[in-house]
Amino acid sequence: MLKTTPYFSVLLLSLFLLTSSYTDQANANVEAISSEGTQDFIFQILDQKTNRQSNTEVNIFVKYRYSDEQNHHDHYVDYRKVRDITLGYIQISKEYPLNTTWEVLSKVIAKRIMADFKFKAISVQIQAHPRVLEDKKLTEPGYHSGIHTIGRIEPLSIVVTNK
């Protein structure tokens, strides 16, 4: 038979209660999510011309998750407002000059949208098209993306090859 000290018994009881409490809370969270669900929205901007990086064309994908307070039909955001913010960063600016990378821009866009709209989560992907020079040489041989994700949402990973 296993002999235990009072200290050991208290420790075991504490661990049991702590684990039980954590499990109950986790189950409650899962139940709340599954009963209410989440509301996401995604949009794309295809073949957007930009004066960045040798006039590259880009595809932009933005996916955001509404907060619990926004997850009602009268609180949904007109995505065109989010789209306009996104497009505002695609051209060269004083703050984000010519060689600013797609990774930096996707991060800046995601942070700005989160600040303006208080979504629960967001993922922004900027996919640059391959670049071909006049002599038919590739300077960027394939589609490539910068992706930035904030919050609990699946990161975007979309590949569109439309040329």
N, C-alpha and C positions, 0 to 999 in steps of 0.2 A: 504494500500500500504506500502511496506517495504522501510524504509528510510535507506540509506547507507551513510557512510562517504567516502570521497575520499580515505582515508587510506585503508578502508575495500575493496573498489573497486579495488585498486591497488593490494592488497593481493589476491583477487579472480582471477584477471587477471594473476598474477604471477603463482599461483597454476595451472590454466588452461594451461598456456604455458609450464610449467615444466612437467605436466602430459602428455600433447600432445607430447612434444619432446621425453620423455621417451618411450611412446607408439610407436612412429614412429621408434625409434632406436630398440626397442625390435622386432617389426614387420620386420624390415630390417634384423636383425640377424636371425630370424626364416626363412625368405625367402632365405637368403644366405645359410643356412644350408640345407634347403630342395632342393634348386636348384643344389647345388654342392654335397651334401651328405657327409657322413663320411666314412672312410675306416678303418675297424678294422681287426685284424688278431688274431687268437687263435690257440694255440697248446697244446698238452698234452704229458706228460711223465708218462706212467703207470708202476706200479710195480717196481719202482726204489729201489734197495737195498741201505740201508744207515747204517753206523756204529753208528748212533745217537740213543739215547734212546732205548737201548736193541736191536739193529739191526732191527729196524722197517723198513718196506717197505712203500714207499709213492707214491702217485699219485700227479703230479704237473700240474697245469693248468696256462697258462699265456695268457692274452688277452691284446692287446695294440691297441691304436688308433693313426693312423698316423696324423702328423700335416698337416696343409693345404699345406705347401711347399713340404711335402713328398708324398702327395696324387696324385702321378703320376707314371705311370708304370716304369719309369726309376729311381725312388727314393725309391722303396720298399726295405726293409731290408731282407737279407737272414735269415730266422728265426733260422737257425742252429747256427748262432752267438749268438743270444739271448738265445737259448737252452744251449749252452756251458757255458755261464755266469751263468745261473740258476743252472746247475749241479755242478758248482764249489763251491757252498755253501752247498750242501747237505751232504757232508762228514765232519767229525770232522776236525777242523783246530785250529791253535793256537789262531786265532782271534775269532773264534766261536766254543768253546769247546763242549764237550759231551752233556751237559744239556741245550744248547741253545734251546729256544722254537721255535715252528713252526711259531708263530706270529712274533717273532724277525726276523727269517730267511726270511719270506715272505716280511717283510718291507725292509730289507737290499737288497734283490734281486730287488724289485720294484724300490728302489732309485737308485741302480747301473745301471739298464737298462735305466731308464729315463735320467740319467746323460750321459750315453754313446751314446744313440740314439736320444735323444730329441723328443720323442714321445709326443703327446698331452695328453695322459692319459694311465694308465696301471692298471691292476688288477692281482694279483698273489695269487694263492691258493695252499697251500701244505696240502694234505689230507693224514693223517697217517692211516695205516691199523690197525685193532685190533691186539693185541699181545696175543699169546697163548704160555704158557710155556710147557715144556716137559710133565708135569703131567696133561696137558689139562686144566689147570686153566687159565682163562682170566686175564691178567693184565691190559689191555685196552679193555673194552668190546665192543667198537664200533668204526666206522670210525669217525675221528674228524679232523678239519681243522683250519689252521691259514690263514686268508685272509687279504691282504693289498691292498688298492686302492688309486691311486693318480690321480687327475684330474676328468674331467667330463666323466665318463664311468660307466656303470652298474657294480657293484661289482660282481665278480664271486661267484657262489654258486652252485657248481656241486657236486653231490654225485655219486660215482662209487663204487659199491660193487661187486667186481670181484672174490671173493673167497667164 
